[in-house]
Amino acid sequence: MLKKTYTATGKKCRVTFHYADSGAASAALAGEFNGWSATETPMKRLKSGEFAVTLMLDAGRDYAFRYVVDGQRWVNEPEADKYVRNEFGEDNSVVTVPLPE
């Protein structure tokens, strides 16, 4: 699940990424915003059992991303804004952060 909240200027957007997998021991967020690092953006386990992390992203563009579960399994966001094919023949999730109207 993705939650978007824009700053007062509208140039930045706070995007919260949620991943739910009751069997996962850990989750991280990898994407264009962190060089596709599987370790740079760990997600925190919430009391609900979900994992979450919030990033501040520039408005006016799309960002491809995936969740990295237990350090090895790459998973898409089921509620992504769209999907794009990657060089490995799989789809990446995309979060669209448009400029506010």
Buried (B, 14 or more C-beta within 10 A) or exposed (E): EBEBEBEEEEEBBBBEBBBBBEEBEEBBBBBBBBEBEBEEBBBEBEEEEBBBBBBEBEBEEBBBBBBBBEEEEBBBBEEBBEBEEEEEEEBBBBBEBBEEE
